[in-house]
Amino acid sequence: MSEPVRLQFEDFSQDEEISALQAASTRMGGIATFLGCARDFSQGRSVHEIGFEAYERMALPELVKLRDEAITRFGLIDARIVHRLGTVRAGDRIVFIATGAEHRAPALEACRWLIDELKERVPIWKKEITPEGDSWVTPHP
Amino acid sequence: MITVLFFGPVAERMETGRIEVEHVAGMRLADLRSTLAARHPEAFEIVSLAAVNGEHVRNMDVPLGDGSEVVFMSKFSGG
């Protein structure tokens, strides 16, 4: 079975991730998922591709820490996080989060919390590749 | 020596993803940042986070040991 937290260049299967999550326990009564995809439009421009770069030495441990925190904080049975690196095309999958709990509420809340925290805490940067040129997405410091 | 890494928009503005800086006894993270920011203001104007040896560091007074790996980072934009 694949690791529950991964940074990878290749695409992933949502079905395989959910099956792996479900295999953790038959006590799981609620599974929530978040799938982030590459939009073909941003800030008034067409976007053909998005490039992702990570400081992997920090990014992977931070993702592992996030999963551990979510399991403790929301009482999850299990959680999985996969984020792609490299270049993805418009419409492609970027990030997948799946959370499993005995009931739906903690699964849903944890899923939302994980994607919000990931954006704040995990050193990954995206570059939008447009017909007019490439530009890094740089939130203001 | 201290290895300094840059990623994404900071690397683009630095025109490199890696430089080596001579280690000086007593050197703090703030000292390294000041030195590099003076040389590369366009890159450091978007730097808001730093890491030392893979750990996010908020205290800029932390001393840097010889052989440290330092990263100056802009805000993240993953997900």
Backbone of each chain as ProteinMPNN parsed JSONL, in Angstrom:
{"seq_chain_A": "MSEPVRLQFEDFSQDEEISALQAASTRMGGIATFLGCARDFSQGRSVHEIGFEAYERMALPELVKLRDEAITRFGLIDARIVHRLGTVRAGDRIVFIATGAEHRAPALEACRWLIDELKERVPIWKKEITPEGDSWVTPHP", "coords_chain_A": {"N_chain_A": [[0.848, -1.193, 0.0], [0.469, 2.298, -0.727], [2.219, 5.137, 0.7], [0.58, 7.152, 3.201], [0.919, 9.887, 3.043], [2.085, 11.91, 0.533], [4.346, 13.442, -1.817], [4.394, 13.85, -5.206], [5.272, 13.403, -8.662], [3.747, 12.126, -10.552], [0.338, 11.439, -11.634], [-2.545, 10.67, -9.547], [-4.827, 8.224, -8.175], [-8.06, 8.774, -7.173], [-9.869, 6.822, -6.332], [-8.194, 4.727, -5.517], [-6.919, 5.933, -3.354], [-9.065, 6.389, -1.615], [-9.912, 3.784, -1.188], [-7.674, 2.793, 0.13], [-7.791, 4.309, 2.422], [-10.216, 3.441, 3.524], [-9.526, 0.861, 4.115], [-8.278, 1.024, 6.497], [-9.994, 0.761, 8.69], [-13.085, -0.783, 9.633], [-14.749, 0.638, 11.124], [-15.15, 3.109, 10.212], [-17.377, 5.595, 9.492], [-17.823, 7.854, 8.06], [-16.493, 9.519, 5.281], [-14.616, 12.158, 4.037], [-13.658, 14.136, 1.242], [-11.27, 16.182, -0.496], [-10.592, 17.575, -3.568], [-8.229, 19.219, -5.396], [-7.97, 21.038, -8.368], [-6.381, 22.016, -11.475], [-7.072, 25.152, -12.597], [-8.215, 26.692, -15.676], [-8.075, 29.358, -15.936], [-7.116, 32.44, -14.584], [-7.057, 35.367, -12.741], [-7.962, 36.932, -14.906], [-6.622, 35.841, -17.069], [-5.896, 33.27, -19.484], [-4.903, 30.055, -18.492], [-2.613, 27.658, -19.252], [-0.972, 25.655, -18.214], [0.226, 24.589, -14.969], [2.969, 24.957, -12.873], [4.591, 23.24, -10.224], [6.662, 23.604, -7.408], [8.638, 22.401, -4.728], [10.074, 22.716, -1.434], [11.309, 20.051, -0.545], [12.504, 18.794, 1.657], [11.434, 20.069, 3.849], [8.742, 20.202, 3.217], [7.536, 17.61, 3.014], [7.837, 16.454, 5.692], [6.265, 18.413, 6.988], [3.74, 17.998, 5.893], [3.267, 15.429, 6.866], [3.19, 16.007, 9.575], [0.925, 17.648, 9.615], [-1.088, 15.814, 8.937], [-0.931, 14.109, 11.19], [-1.64, 15.926, 13.191], [-4.254, 16.551, 12.42], [-5.531, 14.089, 12.731], [-5.394, 13.761, 15.498], [-6.621, 16.154, 16.451], [-9.233, 16.132, 15.365], [-10.111, 13.641, 15.938], [-9.861, 11.61, 14.046], [-10.029, 8.5, 12.204], [-8.342, 7.831, 10.17], [-6.254, 9.458, 7.662], [-5.397, 10.838, 4.478], [-3.036, 12.404, 2.312], [-2.172, 13.738, -0.753], [-0.007, 15.426, -2.901], [0.743, 16.888, -5.968], [3.782, 17.505, -7.821], [5.874, 19.341, -10.159], [4.85, 19.833, -13.591], [1.497, 20.449, -14.355], [-1.412, 20.087, -16.405], [-4.118, 22.281, -17.453], [-7.102, 21.468, -15.836], [-6.144, 19.128, -14.776], [-5.561, 16.933, -11.923], [-4.4, 18.182, -8.777], [-4.095, 18.191, -5.922], [-5.034, 15.982, -3.308], [-7.098, 15.192, -0.63], [-8.139, 13.046, 1.88], [-10.289, 12.184, 4.483], [-11.136, 10.171, 7.217], [-13.61, 9.222, 9.54], [-15.525, 8.215, 12.46], [-17.96, 9.447, 12.257], [-19.711, 11.848, 10.112], [-19.288, 14.64, 10.6], [-16.711, 15.281, 11.93], [-15.039, 14.309, 9.909], [-15.609, 15.939, 7.68], [-14.992, 18.502, 8.714], [-12.278, 18.209, 9.316], [-11.184, 17.785, 6.801], [-11.563, 20.231, 5.487], [-10.033, 21.843, 7.212], [-7.487, 20.739, 6.828], [-6.81, 21.343, 4.099], [-6.808, 24.117, 4.197], [-4.757, 24.604, 6.083], [-2.611, 23.374, 4.819], [-2.145, 25.104, 2.658], [-1.136, 27.294, 4.016], [1.092, 26.366, 5.421], [2.814, 24.581, 4.121], [5.744, 24.311, 2.25], [5.362, 24.908, -0.805], [5.302, 26.067, -4.101], [3.562, 27.729, -6.75], [3.546, 28.105, -10.28], [2.067, 29.903, -12.832], [1.439, 29.116, -16.141], [1.046, 30.764, -19.005], [-0.333, 31.906, -22.205], [0.765, 34.407, -22.495], [3.082, 34.334, -21.096], [5.098, 33.139, -18.28], [4.329, 33.132, -14.768], [5.076, 33.36, -11.336], [2.969, 32.596, -8.638], [2.552, 34.874, -6.224], [1.678, 35.449, -3.174], [1.109, 38.344, -1.17], [3.696, 39.269, 1.153]], "CA_chain_A": [[0.0, 0.0, 0.0], [1.287, 3.508, -0.801], [2.297, 5.949, 1.923], [-0.615, 7.996, 3.322], [1.267, 11.28, 2.732], [3.062, 11.839, -0.56], [4.577, 14.452, -2.855], [4.765, 13.017, -6.353], [5.117, 14.038, -9.971], [2.723, 11.443, -11.345], [-1.061, 11.575, -11.234], [-2.973, 9.712, -8.527], [-6.196, 7.738, -8.331], [-8.897, 9.028, -5.991], [-10.445, 5.548, -5.887], [-7.181, 3.969, -4.763], [-6.694, 6.61, -2.067], [-10.228, 6.154, -0.74], [-9.872, 2.364, -0.803], [-6.613, 2.639, 1.131], [-8.304, 4.915, 3.657], [-11.254, 2.552, 4.07], [-8.901, -0.378, 4.588], [-7.756, 1.246, 7.849], [-10.925, 0.317, 9.736], [-14.504, -0.876, 9.248], [-15.5, 1.519, 12.021], [-15.258, 4.413, 9.546], [-18.741, 5.823, 9.014], [-17.862, 9.034, 7.198], [-15.241, 9.881, 4.592], [-14.715, 13.414, 3.29], [-12.508, 14.312, 0.347], [-11.088, 17.433, -1.219], [-9.757, 17.439, -4.766], [-7.861, 20.497, -6.002], [-7.649, 20.864, -9.795], [-5.764, 23.168, -12.137], [-8.034, 25.97, -13.358], [-7.657, 27.178, -16.944], [-8.272, 30.81, -15.968], [-6.737, 33.053, -13.312], [-6.825, 36.813, -12.778], [-8.228, 37.47, -16.232], [-5.775, 35.263, -18.111], [-5.975, 31.834, -19.695], [-3.764, 29.325, -17.935], [-2.484, 26.367, -19.943], [-0.335, 24.692, -17.311], [0.716, 25.123, -13.691], [4.156, 24.253, -12.393], [4.709, 23.22, -8.764], [7.993, 23.33, -6.88], [8.574, 22.294, -3.259], [11.263, 22.457, -0.615], [10.82, 18.736, -0.104], [13.037, 18.46, 2.98], [10.517, 20.619, 4.842], [7.34, 20.025, 2.81], [7.001, 16.288, 3.352], [7.603, 16.372, 7.141], [5.166, 19.294, 7.388], [2.499, 17.3, 5.523], [3.102, 14.322, 7.821], [2.78, 16.639, 10.831], [-0.461, 18.093, 9.434], [-1.955, 14.624, 9.032], [-0.953, 13.683, 12.59], [-2.41, 16.919, 13.949], [-5.678, 16.419, 12.062], [-6.038, 12.855, 13.347], [-5.568, 14.03, 16.932], [-7.53, 17.273, 16.696], [-10.618, 15.827, 14.985], [-10.429, 12.252, 16.29], [-10.026, 10.811, 12.818], [-9.494, 7.135, 12.182], [-7.196, 7.881, 9.254], [-6.28, 10.553, 6.689], [-4.387, 10.725, 3.42], [-2.782, 13.663, 1.592], [-1.265, 13.588, -1.907], [0.152, 16.682, -3.652], [1.631, 16.699, -7.118], [4.823, 18.481, -8.157], [6.132, 19.374, -11.602], [3.903, 20.584, -14.415], [0.188, 19.835, -14.62], [-2.177, 20.833, -17.397], [-5.434, 22.749, -17.012], [-8.045, 20.366, -15.624], [-5.504, 17.997, -14.081], [-5.609, 16.889, -10.458], [-3.218, 18.739, -8.1], [-3.985, 17.774, -4.521], [-6.165, 15.181, -2.835], [-7.13, 14.956, 0.814], [-9.258, 12.201, 2.3], [-10.316, 12.034, 5.936], [-12.123, 9.182, 7.63], [-13.947, 9.252, 10.971], [-16.719, 7.408, 12.757], [-19.136, 10.211, 11.824], [-19.406, 12.776, 9.019], [-18.876, 15.997, 10.985], [-15.255, 15.452, 12.044], [-14.386, 14.058, 8.617], [-15.775, 17.147, 6.86], [-14.253, 19.619, 9.319], [-10.843, 17.939, 9.186], [-10.802, 17.928, 5.398], [-11.477, 21.676, 5.257], [-8.898, 22.335, 7.999], [-6.234, 20.275, 6.214], [-6.436, 22.083, 2.875], [-6.472, 25.491, 4.604], [-3.443, 24.592, 6.745], [-1.612, 23.025, 3.791], [-1.813, 26.307, 1.888], [-0.389, 28.213, 4.871], [2.255, 25.813, 6.127], [3.661, 23.639, 3.368], [6.519, 25.079, 1.279], [5.143, 24.57, -2.214], [5.016, 27.287, -4.867], [2.993, 27.444, -8.069], [3.808, 29.029, -11.385], [1.05, 29.797, -13.878], [2.024, 29.164, -17.476], [-0.016, 31.327, -19.847], [0.165, 32.279, -23.546], [1.515, 35.677, -22.398], [4.314, 34.102, -20.33], [4.983, 32.431, -16.997], [4.474, 33.98, -13.582], [4.886, 32.715, -10.044], [1.905, 33.146, -7.803], [3.245, 35.374, -5.036], [0.853, 36.186, -2.208], [1.894, 39.406, -0.534], [4.274, 38.841, 2.448]], "C_chain_A": [[0.892, 1.255, 0.0], [1.24, 4.271, 0.524], [1.07, 6.867, 2.004], [-0.358, 9.475, 3.033], [2.354, 11.246, 1.666], [3.14, 13.15, -1.339], [5.029, 13.662, -4.056], [4.509, 13.766, -7.656], [3.963, 13.413, -10.755], [1.317, 11.69, -10.794], [-1.401, 10.51, -10.181], [-4.409, 9.295, -8.83], [-6.971, 8.025, -7.044], [-9.455, 7.722, -5.437], [-9.443, 4.756, -5.056], [-6.925, 4.597, -3.398], [-7.847, 6.335, -1.104], [-10.253, 4.691, -0.284], [-8.828, 2.131, 0.281], [-7.065, 3.209, 2.473], [-9.308, 3.973, 4.329], [-10.665, 1.283, 4.666], [-8.391, -0.237, 6.023], [-8.678, 0.677, 8.917], [-12.354, 0.221, 9.183], [-15.383, -0.053, 10.19], [-15.748, 2.886, 11.374], [-16.668, 4.59, 8.984], [-18.865, 7.017, 8.094], [-16.498, 9.309, 6.594], [-15.507, 11.18, 3.843], [-13.475, 13.542, 2.416], [-12.479, 15.73, -0.203], [-10.171, 17.155, -2.388], [-9.502, 18.825, -5.327], [-7.411, 20.262, -7.428], [-7.053, 22.145, -10.356], [-6.821, 23.898, -12.964], [-7.389, 26.474, -14.648], [-7.751, 28.698, -17.048], [-7.907, 31.375, -14.607], [-6.445, 34.525, -13.532], [-6.92, 37.361, -14.202], [-7.406, 36.873, -17.361], [-6.068, 33.773, -18.26], [-4.723, 31.19, -19.13], [-3.718, 27.948, -18.594], [-1.949, 25.275, -19.016], [0.021, 25.392, -16.004], [1.91, 24.275, -13.27], [4.218, 24.344, -10.872], [6.131, 22.841, -8.366], [7.888, 23.302, -5.356], [9.971, 22.246, -2.663], [10.946, 21.147, 0.099], [11.305, 18.36, 1.289], [12.119, 18.963, 4.096], [9.067, 20.264, 4.515], [6.783, 18.671, 3.24], [6.818, 16.114, 4.868], [6.441, 17.242, 7.615], [3.821, 18.656, 7.047], [2.209, 16.149, 6.491], [2.594, 14.868, 9.163], [1.311, 17.089, 10.762], [-1.427, 16.925, 9.571], [-2.08, 14.176, 10.487], [-1.81, 14.629, 13.439], [-3.907, 16.767, 13.685], [-6.285, 15.187, 12.719], [-6.322, 13.086, 14.829], [-6.677, 15.045, 17.179], [-8.997, 16.921, 16.436], [-11.018, 14.38, 15.312], [-10.652, 11.373, 15.079], [-9.527, 9.391, 13.022], [-8.269, 7.093, 11.271], [-7.352, 9.082, 8.326], [-5.173, 10.338, 5.677], [-4.274, 12.067, 2.699], [-1.795, 13.371, 0.463], [-1.213, 14.925, -2.632], [1.134, 16.438, -4.79], [2.649, 17.836, -7.245], [5.052, 18.424, -9.668], [5.026, 20.128, -12.323], [2.611, 19.795, -14.628], [-0.546, 20.718, -15.631], [-3.52, 21.279, -16.821], [-6.384, 21.559, -16.941], [-7.459, 19.194, -14.869], [-5.71, 18.092, -12.57], [-4.298, 17.429, -9.888], [-3.043, 18.12, -6.721], [-5.238, 16.995, -4.135], [-6.013, 14.947, -1.344], [-8.335, 14.082, 1.112], [-9.163, 11.998, 3.808], [-11.429, 11.05, 6.307], [-12.331, 9.214, 9.129], [-15.167, 8.365, 11.208], [-17.974, 8.101, 12.228], [-18.72, 11.304, 10.834], [-18.813, 14.11, 9.462], [-17.361, 16.132, 11.138], [-14.52, 15.2, 10.726], [-14.44, 15.311, 7.745], [-14.942, 18.312, 7.404], [-12.745, 19.432, 9.139], [-10.363, 18.147, 7.754], [-10.607, 19.41, 5.052], [-10.251, 22.259, 5.97], [-7.578, 21.956, 7.315], [-5.863, 21.076, 4.967], [-6.094, 23.537, 3.221], [-5.075, 25.556, 5.228], [-2.336, 24.277, 5.745], [-1.17, 24.285, 3.034], [-0.95, 27.277, 2.696], [0.984, 27.688, 5.267], [3.214, 24.972, 5.308], [4.394, 24.384, 2.241], [6.446, 24.507, -0.146], [4.778, 25.881, -2.909], [4.496, 26.905, -6.244], [3.303, 28.543, -9.069], [2.744, 28.814, -12.452], [1.704, 30.024, -15.231], [0.909, 29.551, -18.449], [0.543, 31.642, -21.225], [1.008, 33.558, -23.507], [2.827, 35.512, -21.639], [4.024, 33.417, -19.006], [5.037, 33.429, -15.846], [4.197, 33.168, -12.323], [3.75, 33.395, -9.31], [2.571, 33.569, -6.498], [2.275, 36.152, -4.151], [1.715, 37.242, -1.528], [2.43, 38.933, 0.819], [3.47, 39.412, 3.613]], "O_chain_A": [[1.94, 1.274, 0.646], [0.345, 4.075, 1.347], [0.573, 7.313, 0.969], [-1.3, 10.234, 2.804], [3.408, 10.638, 1.857], [2.149, 13.863, -1.499], [5.965, 12.87, -3.947], [3.647, 14.641, -7.734], [3.288, 14.093, -11.528], [1.141, 12.094, -9.645], [-0.634, 9.573, -9.96], [-5.105, 9.924, -9.626], [-6.586, 7.576, -5.964], [-9.51, 7.531, -4.222], [-9.792, 4.186, -4.022], [-6.738, 3.892, -2.406], [-7.629, 6.08, 0.08], [-10.577, 4.4, 0.867], [-9.054, 1.376, 1.227], [-6.757, 2.656, 3.528], [-9.255, 3.742, 5.537], [-11.222, 0.701, 5.597], [-8.105, -1.232, 6.689], [-8.211, 0.167, 9.936], [-12.771, 1.044, 8.369], [-16.608, -0.049, 10.066], [-16.469, 3.718, 11.924], [-17.1, 3.834, 8.113], [-19.881, 7.186, 7.421], [-15.483, 9.329, 7.29], [-16.489, 11.298, 3.11], [-12.385, 13.114, 2.795], [-13.511, 16.383, -0.356], [-9.1, 16.571, -2.224], [-10.44, 19.532, -5.695], [-6.575, 19.396, -7.685], [-7.205, 23.222, -9.779], [-7.389, 23.341, -13.904], [-6.174, 26.662, -14.711], [-7.534, 29.264, -18.119], [-8.34, 30.849, -13.582], [-5.669, 34.883, -14.418], [-6.078, 38.144, -14.642], [-7.482, 37.344, -18.496], [-6.438, 33.099, -17.298], [-3.62, 31.717, -19.274], [-4.669, 27.172, -18.5], [-2.411, 24.134, -19.034], [0.105, 26.619, -15.939], [1.867, 23.046, -13.306], [3.933, 25.394, -10.296], [6.721, 21.901, -8.899], [7.141, 24.081, -4.764], [10.922, 21.795, -3.301], [10.392, 21.137, 1.198], [10.594, 17.679, 2.028], [12.038, 18.352, 5.161], [8.257, 20.049, 5.417], [5.676, 18.597, 3.773], [5.754, 15.672, 5.301], [5.714, 16.863, 8.533], [2.87, 18.76, 7.822], [1.064, 15.923, 6.884], [1.709, 14.293, 9.796], [0.556, 16.931, 11.721], [-2.457, 17.033, 10.238], [-3.179, 13.897, 10.968], [-2.592, 14.195, 14.284], [-4.722, 16.843, 14.604], [-7.415, 15.228, 13.206], [-7.354, 12.662, 15.348], [-7.56, 14.827, 18.008], [-9.889, 17.344, 17.171], [-12.13, 13.953, 15.001], [-11.52, 10.499, 15.08], [-8.708, 9.123, 13.902], [-7.287, 6.409, 11.561], [-8.436, 9.654, 8.212], [-4.144, 9.733, 5.979], [-5.264, 12.771, 2.5], [-0.716, 12.825, 0.695], [-2.255, 15.499, -2.947], [2.206, 15.862, -4.601], [2.4, 18.968, -6.829], [4.497, 17.572, -10.362], [4.347, 20.965, -11.729], [2.634, 18.631, -15.029], [-0.329, 21.928, -15.699], [-3.999, 20.726, -15.831], [-6.459, 20.751, -17.866], [-8.201, 18.348, -14.371], [-5.988, 19.158, -12.02], [-3.223, 17.175, -10.432], [-1.98, 17.591, -6.394], [-6.345, 17.306, -4.573], [-4.95, 14.559, -0.86], [-9.437, 14.36, 0.639], [-8.098, 11.683, 4.341], [-12.53, 11.109, 5.76], [-11.373, 9.231, 9.902], [-15.759, 7.836, 10.267], [-18.928, 7.446, 11.807], [-17.541, 11.644, 10.726], [-17.939, 14.655, 8.788], [-16.772, 17.024, 10.527], [-13.489, 15.818, 10.463], [-13.438, 15.698, 7.143], [-14.273, 19.016, 6.647], [-12.027, 20.387, 8.844], [-9.254, 18.633, 7.531], [-9.625, 19.791, 4.414], [-9.521, 23.07, 5.399], [-6.66, 22.773, 7.238], [-4.701, 21.448, 4.803], [-5.199, 24.124, 2.614], [-4.303, 26.467, 4.93], [-1.248, 24.849, 5.817], [0.02, 24.499, 2.802], [-0.129, 27.999, 2.13], [1.928, 28.46, 5.431], [4.32, 24.679, 5.761], [3.763, 25.006, 1.387], [7.309, 23.759, -0.605], [4.036, 26.699, -2.365], [4.917, 25.91, -6.833], [3.319, 29.731, -8.747], [2.538, 27.694, -12.922], [2.427, 30.999, -15.435], [-0.03, 28.791, -18.685], [1.76, 31.648, -21.408], [1.86, 33.773, -24.37], [3.607, 36.46, -21.55], [2.874, 33.152, -18.657], [5.714, 34.453, -15.939], [3.235, 32.404, -12.246], [3.596, 34.616, -9.36], [3.089, 32.734, -5.757], [2.069, 37.351, -4.342], [2.915, 37.045, -1.338], [1.709, 38.268, 1.563], [3.802, 39.163, 4.773]]}, "seq_chain_B": "MITVLFFGPVAERMETGRIEVEHVAGMRLADLRSTLAARHPEAFEIVSLAAVNGEHVRNMDVPLGDGSEVVFMSKFSGG", "coords_chain_B": {"N_chain_B": [[31.083, 26.42, 5.542], [27.931, 27.784, 4.486], [24.994, 26.611, 3.108], [22.715, 28.118, 1.01], [19.447, 28.011, 0.005], [17.023, 28.602, -2.594], [13.675, 28.899, -3.727], [11.068, 28.682, -6.214], [9.452, 31.791, -6.76], [11.391, 33.353, -5.458], [13.798, 32.139, -6.149], [13.733, 32.628, -8.853], [14.027, 35.407, -8.94], [16.515, 35.611, -7.749], [17.976, 34.412, -9.642], [19.113, 31.96, -9.353], [19.092, 28.79, -7.646], [20.614, 28.161, -5.54], [23.214, 29.061, -3.352], [26.511, 29.372, -1.944], [27.744, 30.374, 1.169], [30.319, 31.834, 3.032], [31.004, 30.636, 6.267], [30.838, 32.422, 9.306], [32.124, 32.827, 12.545], [29.77, 33.057, 15.164], [27.743, 33.972, 13.606], [24.428, 34.967, 12.855], [21.056, 34.092, 11.855], [19.715, 36.402, 11.112], [21.844, 38.06, 10.388], [22.811, 36.851, 8.07], [20.595, 37.114, 6.441], [20.406, 39.918, 6.246], [22.796, 40.558, 4.913], [22.448, 39.24, 2.439], [20.061, 40.362, 1.564], [20.793, 42.974, 1.123], [22.354, 42.72, -1.115], [20.615, 41.581, -2.926], [18.018, 42.994, -3.249], [15.618, 42.911, -4.724], [14.863, 40.264, -4.736], [14.632, 39.671, -2.026], [12.575, 41.287, -1.198], [10.248, 39.883, -1.374], [10.571, 37.862, 0.4], [9.415, 36.143, 3.177], [9.598, 34.17, 5.012], [11.711, 31.831, 6.744], [13.9, 29.0, 6.814], [15.869, 26.686, 8.652], [17.995, 24.062, 8.255], [15.843, 22.46, 7.389], [13.776, 23.134, 9.095], [11.164, 25.339, 9.918], [11.91, 28.598, 10.903], [11.34, 31.104, 13.229], [12.594, 32.848, 14.893], [14.857, 35.169, 14.263], [17.278, 35.572, 15.395], [18.59, 33.25, 15.756], [21.533, 31.285, 16.035], [23.824, 30.362, 13.404], [25.188, 27.329, 12.523], [28.296, 26.009, 11.223], [28.017, 24.532, 8.025], [25.295, 24.578, 7.892], [22.007, 24.442, 6.396], [20.182, 26.827, 4.823], [17.086, 28.359, 4.04], [15.473, 30.902, 2.324], [12.271, 32.068, 1.978], [9.375, 32.852, -0.015], [5.879, 33.609, 0.566], [3.804, 30.716, 0.704], [2.261, 28.867, -2.002], [0.942, 26.55, -2.616], [-1.35, 23.782, -3.24]], "CA_chain_B": [[30.209, 27.008, 4.528], [26.483, 27.679, 4.672], [24.281, 26.478, 1.839], [21.464, 28.875, 1.012], [18.594, 27.562, -1.099], [15.89, 29.458, -2.975], [12.686, 28.177, -4.517], [9.965, 29.408, -6.835], [9.651, 33.186, -7.165], [12.64, 33.905, -4.914], [14.863, 31.602, -7.001], [13.674, 33.333, -10.144], [14.612, 36.742, -8.765], [17.936, 35.429, -7.429], [18.564, 33.787, -10.832], [19.759, 30.711, -8.943], [18.401, 28.112, -6.563], [21.543, 27.748, -4.485], [24.513, 29.72, -3.239], [27.292, 28.996, -0.759], [28.224, 31.565, 1.883], [31.352, 31.517, 4.038], [30.521, 30.708, 7.646], [31.605, 33.286, 10.211], [31.792, 32.507, 13.94], [28.789, 33.956, 15.774], [26.78, 34.429, 12.591], [23.019, 34.672, 13.126], [20.216, 34.063, 10.65], [19.439, 37.798, 10.747], [23.027, 38.606, 9.72], [22.844, 36.307, 6.712], [19.506, 37.73, 5.687], [20.755, 41.32, 5.967], [23.845, 40.584, 3.894], [21.915, 38.849, 1.128], [19.018, 41.313, 1.159], [21.459, 44.175, 0.611], [22.853, 42.405, -2.459], [19.52, 41.14, -3.803], [16.773, 43.541, -2.671], [14.431, 42.529, -5.5], [14.472, 38.911, -4.32], [14.266, 39.626, -0.602], [11.346, 42.032, -0.894], [9.124, 38.937, -1.263], [10.895, 36.834, 1.403], [8.697, 36.356, 4.441], [9.797, 33.002, 5.874], [13.039, 31.228, 6.646], [14.06, 27.666, 7.403], [17.246, 26.255, 8.888], [18.072, 22.592, 8.296], [14.532, 21.85, 7.16], [12.784, 23.55, 10.1], [10.73, 26.733, 9.856], [12.494, 29.351, 12.018], [10.75, 32.442, 13.387], [13.553, 33.675, 15.628], [15.951, 35.494, 13.336], [18.527, 35.644, 16.152], [19.144, 31.913, 15.917], [22.889, 31.205, 15.474], [23.989, 29.413, 12.3], [26.391, 26.518, 12.596], [28.958, 25.719, 9.942], [27.367, 23.405, 7.356], [23.83, 24.72, 7.922], [21.249, 24.683, 5.155], [19.222, 27.899, 5.091], [16.202, 28.674, 2.916], [14.668, 32.111, 2.438], [11.115, 31.697, 1.184], [8.197, 33.707, -0.118], [4.68, 32.913, 1.048], [3.555, 29.503, -0.068], [1.099, 28.948, -2.896], [0.562, 25.207, -3.045], [-2.736, 23.383, -3.094]], "C_chain_B": [[28.747, 26.843, 4.919], [25.866, 27.582, 3.281], [22.961, 27.222, 1.96], [20.671, 28.471, -0.227], [17.457, 28.55, -1.335], [14.959, 28.636, -3.86], [11.701, 29.161, -5.153], [10.31, 30.837, -7.187], [10.947, 33.804, -6.623], [13.823, 33.409, -5.762], [14.9, 32.325, -8.344], [14.337, 34.708, -10.031], [16.093, 36.682, -8.42], [18.721, 34.932, -8.652], [19.412, 32.57, -10.475], [18.94, 30.09, -7.813], [19.318, 27.796, -5.392], [22.791, 28.611, -4.511], [25.218, 29.192, -1.984], [27.835, 30.283, -0.143], [29.23, 31.106, 2.937], [30.762, 31.648, 5.439], [31.449, 31.587, 8.481], [31.166, 32.967, 11.634], [30.804, 33.535, 14.5], [27.711, 34.442, 14.827], [25.355, 34.019, 12.981], [22.249, 34.679, 11.814], [19.938, 35.48, 10.16], [20.613, 38.418, 9.998], [23.074, 38.142, 8.266], [21.772, 36.965, 5.856], [19.863, 39.175, 5.306], [21.775, 41.419, 4.847], [23.271, 40.296, 2.517], [20.858, 39.835, 0.632], [19.627, 42.589, 0.593], [21.946, 43.956, -0.816], [21.723, 42.116, -3.447], [18.178, 41.665, -3.293], [15.522, 43.097, -3.411], [13.942, 41.137, -5.132], [13.946, 38.924, -2.887], [13.034, 40.453, -0.251], [10.138, 41.102, -0.815], [9.415, 37.806, -0.263], [10.149, 37.135, 2.703], [8.895, 35.216, 5.433], [11.211, 32.485, 5.691], [13.028, 29.854, 7.301], [15.545, 27.394, 7.575], [17.225, 24.747, 9.079], [16.695, 21.94, 8.261], [13.448, 22.249, 8.135], [12.456, 25.027, 9.915], [11.243, 27.468, 11.101], [11.884, 30.746, 12.064], [11.714, 33.405, 14.077], [14.776, 33.946, 14.753], [17.288, 35.63, 14.057], [19.191, 34.277, 16.319], [20.555, 31.869, 15.298], [22.962, 30.139, 14.378], [25.291, 28.646, 12.477], [26.999, 26.323, 11.218], [28.287, 24.483, 9.334], [25.847, 23.494, 7.351], [23.262, 24.867, 6.519], [20.153, 25.686, 5.49], [18.377, 28.112, 3.838], [15.446, 29.951, 3.236], [13.512, 31.972, 1.454], [10.072, 32.805, 1.112], [7.008, 32.932, 0.423], [4.363, 31.754, 0.116], [2.299, 29.651, -0.933], [0.714, 27.578, -3.444], [-0.927, 24.973, -2.889], [-3.578, 23.76, -4.282]], "O_chain_B": [[28.376, 25.884, 5.596], [26.18, 28.374, 2.393], [22.186, 26.992, 2.888], [21.154, 28.575, -1.355], [16.995, 29.233, -0.421], [15.401, 27.791, -4.638], [11.53, 30.292, -4.7], [11.327, 31.094, -7.832], [11.53, 34.679, -7.262], [14.741, 34.175, -6.056], [15.969, 32.594, -8.892], [15.101, 35.119, -10.904], [16.847, 37.595, -8.757], [19.948, 35.016, -8.698], [20.322, 32.199, -11.217], [18.193, 30.778, -7.118], [18.885, 27.242, -4.381], [23.357, 28.863, -5.574], [24.584, 28.637, -1.087], [28.322, 31.166, -0.848], [29.011, 30.118, 3.638], [30.107, 32.64, 5.758], [32.673, 31.505, 8.378], [29.971, 32.85, 11.904], [30.989, 34.74, 14.325], [26.857, 35.241, 15.212], [25.108, 32.881, 13.382], [22.718, 35.197, 10.801], [19.924, 35.739, 8.957], [20.413, 39.211, 9.078], [23.34, 38.927, 7.355], [22.008, 37.325, 4.703], [19.641, 39.594, 4.17], [21.648, 42.249, 3.947], [23.557, 41.002, 1.551], [20.767, 40.111, -0.564], [19.059, 43.213, -0.302], [21.954, 44.881, -1.628], [21.851, 42.369, -4.645], [17.297, 40.88, -2.943], [14.471, 42.921, -2.794], [12.746, 40.857, -5.206], [12.948, 38.275, -2.573], [12.504, 40.344, 0.854], [9.108, 41.479, -0.255], [8.6, 36.898, -0.099], [10.242, 38.233, 3.251], [8.416, 35.284, 6.564], [11.83, 32.666, 4.643], [12.25, 29.587, 8.217], [16.37, 27.811, 6.762], [16.529, 24.225, 9.95], [16.417, 20.997, 9.002], [12.319, 21.77, 8.034], [13.35, 25.861, 9.773], [11.033, 27.009, 12.224], [11.903, 31.478, 11.074], [11.656, 34.617, 13.87], [15.612, 33.07, 14.535], [18.324, 35.786, 13.41], [20.238, 34.168, 16.956], [20.76, 32.349, 14.183], [22.245, 29.139, 14.424], [26.365, 29.241, 12.569], [26.329, 26.45, 10.193], [28.02, 23.507, 10.036], [25.176, 22.585, 6.861], [23.925, 25.339, 5.595], [19.299, 25.424, 6.338], [18.884, 28.053, 2.717], [14.843, 30.067, 4.303], [13.724, 31.782, 0.257], [9.907, 33.588, 2.048], [7.114, 31.738, 0.705], [4.617, 31.806, -1.088], [1.406, 30.445, -0.637], [0.231, 27.452, -4.569], [-1.669, 25.857, -2.459], [-4.777, 23.485, -4.301]]}, "name": "protein", "num_of_chains": 2, "seq": "MSEPVRLQFEDFSQDEEISALQAASTRMGGIATFLGCARDFSQGRSVHEIGFEAYERMALPELVKLRDEAITRFGLIDARIVHRLGTVRAGDRIVFIATGAEHRAPALEACRWLIDELKERVPIWKKEITPEGDSWVTPHPMITVLFFGPVAERMETGRIEVEHVAGMRLADLRSTLAARHPEAFEIVSLAAVNGEHVRNMDVPLGDGSEVVFMSKFSGG"}
